[in-house]
Every structure is written in structure tokens, then in C-alpha cells.
Amino acid sequence: MTVTLKEIQDAYQRIESHIVKTPLLNSPRLDAIAGRRLWLKAEPLQVTGSFKFRGACSAVSALSSEVLERGVVAYSSGNHAQGVALAAKIWGARATIIMPHDAPANKVANTEAYGARVVRYKRGVESREAIGTQLATQEGLHLIKPYDDPHVIAGQGSIGLELVDQLRDAGAKASSLLCCCGGGGLSAGLATALHSLAKDITLHTVEPEGFDDTARSLSLGERVTNATEQGSICDAIVTPTPGELTFPVLKRYAGPGFAVSDMAVLNAMKVAFDTLKLVIEPGGAVALAAALDPATLPDDQELVVVASGGNVDERVFQQALQFG
């Protein structure tokens, strides 16, 4: 099953009035630090603080009134959780969200504040997929997966529609785009949009070191699995393996993937705040972290970077600001 440009455009029409058309930012100071020109798509400024609201809105808005009446269920460490919780509230559906025991407290609190019921599980011990399937069956809920859902992928692809116009208006000459990657919903949606509208731009996924299942899968040509789901500050994008729906898209359209250390992520968070006054969470900062490391990147004088979310725990953000 694939997602087409038409489906991305249809999703954008359904959600446009509910989302923010996030800005494409540039800073001379950031360019100087990076040693090249960087264009940063600021999804931390999206509703709920993450691009995930796009996909959640797309998925919920596509449901029938009968399904909405029964309710929805989703699993997430926080950003998809908040997105589905708010989208369900907008469309009048009850939401149950399955979240790991170590999910940041602010993400849990925000999810509950949007009216969702939160069910906790122990990451690395229990299966969120199994719990989600069980609740969906027992309570008649519609399961909205965080990335392996065509409507979610289409919603995330709406970023590509905005980017193409913004890059053209800015006169940008970039041929590479760095994208934060967990299960691949954002990357797959973006890659699909770019393939149709801007074939000269190659998308590269970026993940935390030790959790670079997508980069390794792209290198080997088949899906591989991480040894663990614990051990990185980038909680938002730590997933066991690339998605069944997303990986074939990335295998077809994406270039090689990159991985960055937690230290590089903390540095990127500090740089983003210093140069753009933008708050980025660890998982949302991996692409910028890669852009600040010229040793591993394409030899482009201009790069596009997607900062995917800003829902950072206060303690972690303080750690980033004190970095170096």
C-alpha cells in the first residue's frame, strides 16, 4: 500500500484550517556555525508542538461518524499521543492513548489535558502494539498507528507541500533534506511529496546512534531491528524497526541515512535556541545535529533541515542549554 501525492493534497485540504503553516527559518549565525546555509522547517511551532498533529488530524478527519462515535486508540511516547488526543477532541471522539512508563511527564500531562484517557505500559517489557490491538478489539475503538497508517503518512506529507513553495519563494538551491526519523511516517510522507514536486531534493533520514534501524535497513535493503528501545534521550523517535508501509517508500526515494550522538543532539538544541530562539526536543533535533556535523553530510552548500518537535522535558532542556 502506497500513499500518493493526491492523497497528501487531499489530507492537506482536510486539515489546513486546523494546523499552522510553520515557517522556514534561516539565521546568518546558524549558517556560520554550520559552515553552509541552512533552511529549517520549524515544526516545534505546530499545534501541540509537533508535526504529529498533521498526521493525527488527517487520520481522524478521514473517519466516518460511526467510527468516531465508538472512539479511537493510539500508542505513542508523547507527540502522536497529543496529536490524536486533540484531533479526537476536535472531531468529537473519545481517545485512549497507550504511553510508556518513561514518557516525559509534560507529554503525559498534555495528552490528558486534551481529554484523553492514558494507559501506561513498560517500554521494552510489554508490547504497545499488543495492548493497542487488545483495547481496540475489546472496546470497539479504531486504532491509529503512529506511522504505519496511510492517512497519517499523508498528513505528515503536507509538510512537503509547504516546503516546496517556501523554498521556491526563498530562492533556496538545496539538493538535500535532513529529516528526523523514528518509524518513518514523516520521512515517507515528505519523500513522496518531494519525489512528485521537487525531484532534485534528496531526503536523508537522521536517527540517534544505536537506534539507527532505518539507516541500517536502507544500507542492507531490508528491515532490521534495534537491539533495545531504551538508552537514548531522543524518546520521540526510538522505535524498534522501520514501518511496514514506510520502509518501502524510503527504500525507493530516500538517500543514505545518518546517525548522531546524544551529545550532538544537546549541542543542536542549544544552537537552535541561541540562533533562532527555537525550543526543540531531542528527537526533533537530530536532523539539525547532523547538519552541524559536516564530516558525515552531503557536500551541499545549502541544506534543508526539518525540526520535528519541541515538547522537551524541562530538565533535559536545561541540560542542553548548559552543554559545552
Secondary structure by P-SEA (a helix, b strand, c coil): ccccaaaaaaaaaacccccccccccccaaaaaaacbbbbbbcccccccccaaaaaaaaaaaaccaaaaaaccccccccaaaaaaaaaaaaabbbbbbbbcccccaaaaaaaaaabbbbbbbbcccccaaaaaaaaaaacbbbbbcccccaaaaaaaaaaaaaaaaaaaaacccccbbbbbbcccaaaaaaaaaaaaccccbbbbbbbccccaaaaaaaaacbbbbbccccccccccccccccccccaaaaaccccbbbbbcaaaaaaaaaaaaacccccccccccaaaaaaacccccccccbbbbbbccccccaaaaaaaaacc
